[in-house]
Amino acid sequence: MILALLLAQSQLFADANTAYLSGDMPRAIASYEALVSEGIASAELETNLGAAYLRSGKRGLAALHFERALFLDPGDDDARADLIEVRRGNVDKLEGESEEGGTETLARVLAPLPGFTAALVLLALWCAGWVLLALRIVWSRPVGLWAGLSFALAGVAALVVFGAAEGRRMGLQRAVVVAQASPAREGPNEKSVSHFEVHEGTTVRVEDEDAGFRRVKLANGLTGWLPSSAVELVVPPGWAGRPVMAGAPRADQP
Protein backbone atom coordinates (compact mmCIF):
# COMPACT_ATOMS: atom_id res chain seq x y z
CA MET A 1 0.00 0.00 0.00
CA ILE A 2 2.73 2.47 1.02
CA LEU A 3 4.92 1.45 -1.94
CA ALA A 4 2.00 1.97 -4.33
CA LEU A 5 1.39 5.43 -2.86
CA LEU A 6 5.05 6.39 -3.25
CA LEU A 7 5.08 5.17 -6.85
CA ALA A 8 1.93 7.15 -7.60
CA GLN A 9 3.46 10.28 -6.09
CA SER A 10 6.67 9.81 -8.08
CA GLN A 11 4.65 9.38 -11.27
CA LEU A 12 2.62 12.51 -10.49
CA PHE A 13 5.85 14.45 -9.94
CA ALA A 14 7.24 13.18 -13.25
CA ASP A 15 4.01 14.15 -15.04
CA ALA A 16 4.20 17.63 -13.48
CA ASN A 17 7.78 18.02 -14.70
CA THR A 18 6.76 16.93 -18.19
CA ALA A 19 3.96 19.50 -18.21
CA TYR A 20 6.39 22.18 -17.01
CA LEU A 21 8.89 21.40 -19.77
CA SER A 22 6.14 21.45 -22.40
CA GLY A 23 5.00 24.88 -21.22
CA ASP A 24 1.68 23.72 -19.74
CA MET A 25 1.94 25.71 -16.50
CA PRO A 26 -1.66 25.24 -15.27
CA ARG A 27 -1.31 21.45 -15.47
CA ALA A 28 2.17 21.53 -13.88
CA ILE A 29 0.98 23.73 -11.02
CA ALA A 30 -2.09 21.56 -10.42
CA SER A 31 0.08 18.44 -10.22
CA TYR A 32 2.69 20.01 -7.95
CA GLU A 33 -0.05 21.42 -5.68
CA ALA A 34 -1.67 17.98 -5.54
CA LEU A 35 1.58 16.59 -4.14
CA VAL A 36 1.78 19.45 -1.62
CA SER A 37 -1.80 18.75 -0.52
CA GLU A 38 -0.83 15.12 0.09
CA GLY A 39 1.68 16.33 2.68
CA ILE A 40 4.88 16.01 0.67
CA ALA A 41 7.68 18.29 1.95
CA SER A 42 10.49 18.52 -0.60
CA ALA A 43 12.88 21.30 -1.57
CA GLU A 44 12.81 20.09 -5.20
CA LEU A 45 9.01 20.08 -5.25
CA GLU A 46 8.83 23.59 -3.77
CA THR A 47 11.47 24.90 -6.19
CA ASN A 48 9.65 23.45 -9.19
CA LEU A 49 6.32 24.84 -7.99
CA GLY A 50 7.91 28.25 -7.47
CA ALA A 51 9.38 28.16 -10.99
CA ALA A 52 5.98 27.25 -12.46
CA TYR A 53 4.29 30.12 -10.63
CA LEU A 54 7.03 32.49 -11.78
CA ARG A 55 6.51 31.48 -15.41
CA SER A 56 2.79 32.10 -14.87
CA GLY A 57 3.46 35.65 -13.66
CA LYS A 58 2.50 34.96 -10.02
CA ARG A 59 5.53 36.45 -8.32
CA GLY A 60 4.18 36.29 -4.79
CA LEU A 61 3.46 32.57 -4.88
CA ALA A 62 6.79 32.00 -6.66
CA ALA A 63 8.68 33.77 -3.86
CA LEU A 64 6.72 31.83 -1.24
CA HIS A 65 7.67 28.44 -2.64
CA PHE A 66 11.31 29.41 -3.20
CA GLU A 67 11.38 30.49 0.47
CA ARG A 68 9.91 27.13 1.48
CA ALA A 69 12.50 25.29 -0.59
CA LEU A 70 15.26 27.18 1.22
CA PHE A 71 13.68 26.41 4.60
CA LEU A 72 13.77 22.70 3.76
CA ASP A 73 17.25 22.90 2.20
CA PRO A 74 19.24 26.09 3.01
CA GLY A 75 21.91 24.92 0.55
CA ASP A 76 19.59 24.86 -2.47
CA ASP A 77 21.46 27.23 -4.79
CA ASP A 78 18.79 26.98 -7.50
CA ALA A 79 16.03 28.13 -5.17
CA ARG A 80 18.23 30.95 -3.83
CA ALA A 81 19.09 32.19 -7.33
CA ASP A 82 15.43 32.05 -8.37
CA LEU A 83 14.36 33.93 -5.22
CA ILE A 84 16.93 36.67 -5.86
CA GLU A 85 15.62 37.00 -9.41
CA VAL A 86 12.05 37.39 -8.11
CA ARG A 87 13.12 40.05 -5.62
CA ARG A 88 14.84 42.08 -8.30
CA GLY A 89 11.46 42.53 -9.98
CA ASN A 90 9.51 43.30 -6.80
CA VAL A 91 7.55 46.56 -6.65
CA ASP A 92 8.57 47.17 -3.03
CA LYS A 93 12.21 48.25 -2.74
CA LEU A 94 12.74 48.45 0.98
CA GLU A 95 15.57 50.19 2.76
CA GLY A 96 17.24 47.61 4.97
CA GLU A 97 16.28 44.74 2.66
CA SER A 98 19.00 42.91 0.75
CA GLU A 99 19.15 39.85 -1.44
CA GLU A 100 20.62 37.90 1.45
CA GLY A 101 20.23 40.05 4.55
CA GLY A 102 21.85 39.31 7.90
CA THR A 103 18.64 38.23 9.65
CA GLU A 104 17.65 36.03 6.71
CA THR A 105 21.06 34.38 6.61
CA LEU A 106 21.04 33.83 10.36
CA ALA A 107 17.60 32.22 10.24
CA ARG A 108 18.69 29.81 7.50
CA VAL A 109 21.90 28.92 9.32
CA LEU A 110 20.11 28.24 12.60
CA ALA A 111 17.08 26.40 11.21
CA PRO A 112 18.86 23.07 10.38
CA LEU A 113 20.52 22.79 13.83
CA PRO A 114 19.57 19.49 15.57
CA GLY A 115 17.83 21.02 18.57
CA PHE A 116 16.18 17.85 19.90
CA THR A 117 19.36 15.79 19.63
CA ALA A 118 21.38 18.58 21.22
CA ALA A 119 18.88 18.72 24.11
CA LEU A 120 19.36 15.01 24.79
CA VAL A 121 23.15 15.40 24.62
CA LEU A 122 22.95 18.40 26.95
CA LEU A 123 20.97 16.42 29.51
CA ALA A 124 23.36 13.46 29.35
CA LEU A 125 26.51 15.60 29.63
CA TRP A 126 25.10 17.73 32.43
CA CYS A 127 24.21 14.63 34.47
CA ALA A 128 27.57 13.04 33.68
CA GLY A 129 29.37 16.16 34.82
CA TRP A 130 27.66 16.17 38.20
CA VAL A 131 28.23 12.43 38.66
CA LEU A 132 31.94 12.83 37.90
CA LEU A 133 32.14 15.83 40.22
CA ALA A 134 30.52 13.83 43.01
CA LEU A 135 33.02 11.01 42.47
CA ARG A 136 35.86 13.49 42.80
CA ILE A 137 34.49 15.04 46.01
CA VAL A 138 33.20 11.94 47.79
CA TRP A 139 35.66 9.27 46.72
CA SER A 140 38.55 11.51 45.68
CA ARG A 141 38.63 10.02 42.21
CA PRO A 142 40.90 11.85 39.69
CA VAL A 143 38.05 12.73 37.37
CA GLY A 144 37.98 16.49 37.77
CA LEU A 145 39.21 17.05 34.22
CA TRP A 146 36.49 14.80 32.81
CA ALA A 147 33.86 16.59 34.87
CA GLY A 148 35.03 19.94 33.53
CA LEU A 149 35.02 18.60 29.99
CA SER A 150 31.48 17.30 30.41
CA PHE A 151 30.26 20.70 31.63
CA ALA A 152 32.07 22.46 28.78
CA LEU A 153 30.52 20.19 26.16
CA ALA A 154 27.14 20.64 27.86
CA GLY A 155 27.59 24.37 27.36
CA VAL A 156 28.20 23.83 23.64
CA ALA A 157 25.11 21.64 23.43
CA ALA A 158 23.10 24.35 25.21
CA LEU A 159 24.19 26.89 22.58
CA VAL A 160 23.03 24.52 19.82
CA VAL A 161 19.65 24.07 21.55
CA PHE A 162 19.26 27.84 21.88
CA GLY A 163 20.29 28.42 18.28
CA ALA A 164 17.87 25.79 16.98
CA ALA A 165 15.02 27.28 19.02
CA GLU A 166 15.82 30.80 17.80
CA GLY A 167 16.07 29.62 14.19
CA ARG A 168 12.71 27.87 14.48
CA ARG A 169 11.12 30.99 16.00
CA MET A 170 12.46 33.18 13.20
CA GLY A 171 11.38 30.67 10.57
CA LEU A 172 7.83 30.42 11.93
CA GLN A 173 7.44 34.22 11.78
CA ARG A 174 8.66 34.55 8.19
CA ALA A 175 6.00 35.15 5.54
CA VAL A 176 5.55 36.36 1.96
CA VAL A 177 2.92 38.72 0.54
CA VAL A 178 1.03 36.77 -2.13
CA ALA A 179 -1.67 39.34 -2.97
CA GLN A 180 -0.85 41.57 -5.92
CA ALA A 181 -1.25 44.61 -3.65
CA SER A 182 -2.67 45.04 -0.17
CA PRO A 183 -3.09 48.12 2.05
CA ALA A 184 -1.30 47.88 5.40
CA ARG A 185 -3.75 49.17 8.01
CA GLU A 186 -3.31 50.55 11.51
CA GLY A 187 -5.68 47.97 12.99
CA PRO A 188 -7.11 44.52 12.21
CA ASN A 189 -10.18 45.63 10.27
CA GLU A 190 -11.09 47.03 6.86
CA LYS A 191 -12.09 50.44 8.29
CA SER A 192 -8.66 51.16 9.80
CA VAL A 193 -6.53 53.82 8.18
CA SER A 194 -3.85 52.71 5.70
CA HIS A 195 -0.74 54.82 5.09
CA PHE A 196 1.01 52.48 2.65
CA GLU A 197 0.51 49.23 0.76
CA VAL A 198 2.67 46.20 0.16
CA HIS A 199 2.97 44.15 -3.02
CA GLU A 200 3.43 40.52 -3.98
CA GLY A 201 6.78 38.91 -3.35
CA THR A 202 7.67 41.10 -0.36
CA THR A 203 9.07 39.14 2.59
CA VAL A 204 7.68 40.16 5.99
CA ARG A 205 7.70 39.02 9.60
CA VAL A 206 4.36 38.12 11.20
CA GLU A 207 4.14 39.58 14.71
CA ASP A 208 0.48 39.06 15.61
CA GLU A 209 -2.85 37.70 14.32
CA ASP A 210 -6.39 38.88 15.02
CA ALA A 211 -9.79 38.53 13.36
CA GLY A 212 -8.59 37.43 9.94
CA PHE A 213 -5.67 39.86 9.86
CA ARG A 214 -1.94 39.54 10.44
CA ARG A 215 0.27 42.31 11.77
CA VAL A 216 3.48 42.27 9.78
CA LYS A 217 6.80 44.06 9.99
CA LEU A 218 8.75 44.95 6.86
CA ALA A 219 12.52 44.97 6.48
CA ASN A 220 12.56 48.77 6.77
CA GLY A 221 10.75 48.67 10.13
CA LEU A 222 7.26 49.65 8.94
CA THR A 223 4.39 47.67 10.48
CA GLY A 224 0.76 47.22 9.50
CA TRP A 225 -2.16 44.82 9.44
CA LEU A 226 -2.82 42.77 6.29
CA PRO A 227 -5.69 40.36 5.55
CA SER A 228 -4.58 36.83 6.39
CA SER A 229 -5.32 35.79 2.80
CA ALA A 230 -2.81 38.36 1.51
CA VAL A 231 0.20 36.92 3.30
CA GLU A 232 1.31 33.28 3.58
CA LEU A 233 3.62 31.81 6.20
CA VAL A 234 6.81 30.28 4.82
CA VAL A 235 6.44 27.39 7.28
CA PRO A 236 2.78 26.33 7.06
CA PRO A 237 1.07 24.77 10.10
CA GLY A 238 1.45 21.00 10.19
CA TRP A 239 4.75 20.73 8.32
CA ALA A 240 6.32 18.84 11.21
CA GLY A 241 6.35 15.14 10.48
CA ARG A 242 5.49 15.43 6.79
CA PRO A 243 7.04 12.82 4.49
CA VAL A 244 9.92 14.04 2.36
CA MET A 245 10.24 13.23 -1.33
CA ALA A 246 13.99 12.69 -1.45
CA GLY A 247 16.02 12.81 -4.62
CA ALA A 248 13.29 14.21 -6.84
CA PRO A 249 14.73 15.94 -9.93
CA ARG A 250 14.27 19.57 -10.86
CA ALA A 251 11.73 20.20 -13.63
CA ASP A 252 14.44 21.72 -15.83
CA GLN A 253 16.81 18.78 -15.33
CA PRO A 254 16.69 15.42 -17.11
Secondary structure, 3 states (H helix, E strand, C coil): CHHHHHHHHHHHHHHHHHHHHCCCHHHHHHHHHHHHHCCCCCHHHHHHHHHHHHHCCCHHHHHHHHHHHHHHCCCCHHHHHHHHHHHHCCCCCCCCCCCCCHHHHHHHHHCCCCHHHHHHHHHHHHHHHHHHHHHHHHCCCCCHHHHHHHHHHHHHHHHHHHHHHHHHHHHHHEEEECCCEEEEECCCCCCCCEEEEEECCCEEEEEEEECCEEEEECCCCCEEEEEHHHEEECCCCCCCCCCCCCCCCCCCCC
